[in-house]
Amino acid sequence: MTNNEKLERAYALGSLDEVKALYRDWAATYDQDFAASGGFRMPGLVADAYVAMAGRSPVLDVGCGTGLVADCLPGGFDIHGVDISAEMLRVARAKERYIALFELDLTQGLPFKDGVYNGLVSSGTFTHGHVGPEILVELFRCLAPGASCAIGTNATYMEATGFREVLDVHVAAGRIADLAMREERIYARPEGAPEGHGDDMGFVVTFRRV
C-alpha cells in the first residue's frame, strides 16, 4: 500500500479496529516513508509554537504516534504521550524522549488528575478519521491554569468539524484565552507528499488554559 493510499485510508477511518490496523501496519515506516519523504512540517511547527509560548513541563503530547513532535522539542522537556496504537508507541518509546507513554482511546476519557499538565501539544490527531473537537473538554480538564497549548490540524478538518467555532465557544465560556491560528503549508516538499496532497494547507492553533 502506497503512502497516498494509507493517508486516504487514515482520513476515512470509521472504527477503532480500523485505526489500530492502519497504524499497526504503518508504524515501522511512518517516519521515513511519510514524514520525511514529503517534509511533513506540522510536528516541527507545533513544537516551535509551543517553545515560542514559553511552554513548560510537564507537557502532554496528544496522539503522539511515533514521537515526531517530541523529536522537534528541545531537550529538557518532560513529555508524556498518549496514543491508541501500541506499535506507534513502540517506535516513540525507542526514541527515549518521553517520561511516560500511555496506550488509550482519547474518546473514552483520560486517566489523569485535574490540572496535572502545564502544556499540551498535538499534531496529526485533530484530523479526518481520528477525533473530533468534542474531546477538548476532557483535555482541558487535565491542564493547569495558564497551560500553553499548540495543536496542528488541516484546513479541511477545520471546516468540516467547525473546529474554530468550537474553540470560540470555549473562549466565550472562559475555558481558554489568547486563541490564535496561523495558516501553513503542511508539506515542505510537495513532490514527495502523498499524491494529491502536496499543496494541502493546515493551521497551527495556539491558546492558553484559563
Rosetta blueprint (number, residue, H / E / L):
1 M L
2 T L
3 N H
4 N H
5 E H
6 K H
7 L H
8 E H
9 R H
10 A H
11 Y H
12 A L
13 L L
14 G L
15 S L
16 L H
17 D H
18 E H
19 V H
20 K H
21 A H
22 L H
23 Y H
24 R H
25 D H
26 W H
27 A L
28 A L
29 T L
30 Y H
31 D H
32 Q H
33 D H
34 F H
35 A H
36 A H
37 S H
38 G H
39 G L
40 F E
41 R L
42 M H
43 P H
44 G H
45 L H
46 V H
47 A H
48 D H
49 A H
50 Y H
51 V H
52 A H
53 M L
54 A L
55 G L
56 R L
57 S L
58 P L
59 V E
60 L E
61 D E
62 V E
63 G L
64 C L
65 G L
66 T L
67 G L
68 L H
69 V H
70 A H
71 D H
72 C H
73 L L
74 P L
75 G L
76 G L
77 F L
78 D L
79 I E
80 H E
81 G E
82 V E
83 D E
84 I L
85 S L
86 A H
87 E H
88 M H
89 L H
90 R H
91 V H
92 A H
93 R H
94 A H
95 K L
96 E L
97 R L
98 Y E
99 I E
100 A E
101 L E
102 F E
103 E E
104 L L
105 D L
106 L H
107 T H
108 Q H
109 G L
110 L L
111 P L
112 F L
113 K L
114 D L
115 G L
116 V L
117 Y E
118 N E
119 G E
120 L E
121 V E
122 S E
123 S E
124 G E
125 T E
126 F E
127 T L
128 H L
129 G L
130 H L
131 V L
132 G L
133 P H
134 E H
135 I H
136 L H
137 V H
138 E H
139 L H
140 F H
141 R H
142 C L
143 L E
144 A E
145 P E
146 G E
147 A E
148 S E
149 C E
150 A E
151 I E
152 G E
153 T E
154 N E
155 A H
156 T H
157 Y H
158 M H
159 E H
160 A H
161 T H
162 G L
163 F H
164 R H
165 E H
166 V H
167 L H
168 D H
169 V H
170 H H
171 V H
172 A H
173 A L
174 G L
175 R L
176 I E
177 A E
178 D E
179 L E
180 A E
181 M E
182 R E
183 E E
184 E E
185 R E
186 I L
187 Y E
188 A L
189 R L
190 P H
191 E H
192 G H
193 A L
194 P L
195 E L
196 G L
197 H L
198 G L
199 D L
200 D L
201 M E
202 G E
203 F E
204 V E
205 V E
206 T E
207 F E
208 R E
209 R E
210 V L
